[in-house]
Amino acid sequence: MNLVERVKAILLQPKSEWPMIERESGDAGYLFTNYVCIVSAIPAVCSFIGTVIAGLGIVGGLMYAVVTYVLGLVGVFVMAYVIDFLAGTFNGQKNLDNAMKVSAYAPTAAWVAGVLNIIPALSILGILGLYSVYLLHTGIVALMKPPEGKAIIYTIAVIVCLFVVYLVVFSIIGALFGIGMMSRM
């Protein structure tokens, strides 16, 4: 399946797409080079363009885009390990390959919504990326196979863990660029 078809399918038909994803190779290298590295670049590139259009500086915007992009890629790996680790706690099937697939495809909505960063005034609409929570849940149900009564709690536990991870990530970004980074770009 090509990249555009996969993005459309995971966004528009996730319940039928996850079983197809499950049958594919879970090779992290393949997932990253053919999907994650490309789609996750959307918010970083669009944020950079938005800062340049707004006249807030090329160098600072480029540095910010690169750092957030790299930390986002690391976040996908961390997410996979969290999903796999918690599978046992919620009687799901521990399977790192499937956990990697969920972590690679679930953020698709947030990444695609990142296109709105191209116009800084529209970036608030990035909230549409919260659809990724639904994609995470449907991916966990389809690929990690927790019992029906534990699927929601499993998803919530993953979200809480990821919230902590992203709090750390954004703290690192804040430490690297300072609180007033956006005003200096």
N, C-alpha and C positions, 0 to 999 in steps of 0.2 A: 504494500500500500504506500502511495506517495505521501509526502508530508502534508500537503493541503487536504487530501482526502482524510487522513488520520485526524487532523485538527477538527475538521467538520464533523466527522463521525463521533469523536469523543465528546464534542460539545452538544451535538444534536441528538445522538442516540447512544448515550453511555451504557445503558443496560444491555444493549445488544453488542456494543463494541468491546466491552471488557472480556467476554468469553473469547473473542477473536484474538485479543491481546494476550490472553493466557496461553494460547496455543503457540505463540511466537517465542523466539529465543529471548531469554532474559539477560543476555550478555550486556553488561553495563557499558562496555566500550561502544557497542553498536547503538544502544539507546542514547548515549550521550552525543556521539558524533552525528547521528542521523535525525535526532529529534530535540533533545534537551538543549544542546548548545545553540541550536538555531532558534527555536521558539522562545527560549528564555532570554534571548538577546533583544526581543521586541521592546520591553520596557526600558532597558538600558539605552538602546539606540534612540528611542523616541524621547526619553528624558533629556538626553544630550542635545538632540535637535531642538527640543523645546526651550532649553536654557540658552542656546545660541540665538534662536529667534527672539527670545525675550531680552537679549543683549546682556546676559548675566555672566559671560566669560567662557571661553573655549577650554582653557587648560583645566580650570577647576571642574567644569562640567564633564570633561573627558575623564579626569581622575575619578570622579564620583561614579560615573557610569561603569568604568572598568572594575572598581572595587566592589560595587554592588552586584555586578554581573558575576564576578568570581565567587563572592560569598554566597550568592544564590545557587551557584553550581554545587558548592560544598553543602549547602542546605539540602539539596536533593539527595545526596549520599546519606547525610545524617537522618533525613526523613525515612529513607529505606531501612536503615538499621533500627530506628524507633518502631516502625511498623512491624518489622520482623521480630524484634524483642518482645513487643507487647502481644504478639499473636498467641504465645503460650499462656499468657496471663488470662486471655479471654477465650481460651479453648479453640483458637483458630489454628490453621495449619502454618507452622513456621516454614517459610520458604523465602530465602533472601532474593532469589530471582523474581518471584512474584511481587515481593515488597518493593524491589527496584522498579518494576513496571508501574506499580501504583504511584510511587513517588515521582516517576518520570512523566506520567500523563495527567495525574490529578491537578497539578497547578496550571494546566493549559488555559483555563478561563482567565485566571489572574494575569498570565503572560500576554494573552491576546488583548485583554482590557488595557494593558500597558501602552497600547497604541495611542490612547487618549492623552498620554503624557506629552505628545508632540505639541499640544496647545495647553500651556500650563493652566489656564482657566478651566479646562475640561478634565484635568487630572482627578478631580474629586469623583468623577464618574467611574473611576477605577474600582469603586465599590462593587461594580458589576462583577468583578473578579471573585466575589464571595461565592459565586456558583462553583468555584473550585472545591468548596467544602462538600457540596453534594457529590462532585466527582470523586472526592476522596472516599466518601462513605460508600458509594456504589462500587468503587474499586476494591475497597476492603472486603465488602460482602462477596463480590465475585471471585476475587483472587486469594484472599486469606481465609475465607470460608468460616467465620466464627458462627456459633449457633445464633439463631434468629434473635433470641432475647438478649444477646450480648453485643450485637453489631453496633448499636447506637453508642453504647458505653465505650466500646473499643474505639470508635471514631472520635468521641469526645476526649478520651485519654490521649490519643495521638495528637489531636489539636492542642491540648494543654501542653504536652511535651514540646510540640513545635513552637508554640507561643514562647516558651522559655528559651528555646534555641534562637528564635528570631529576635528576642529581647537582647540576647548576648550579641548576635550579629549586628543589630542596630547600635548597640553600645560601642562595639568596635568601630563602626563607621563614624559614630559621633566623636569617639576619641581621636580617630585619624583626621577628621575634617573639622571638628569643633562644632559647637551648637550653631554658630552663625554662618556656617558654610554656604548656605543658600543665598545669604545676603552678599557674600563676597564673589559669587560666580559671575 
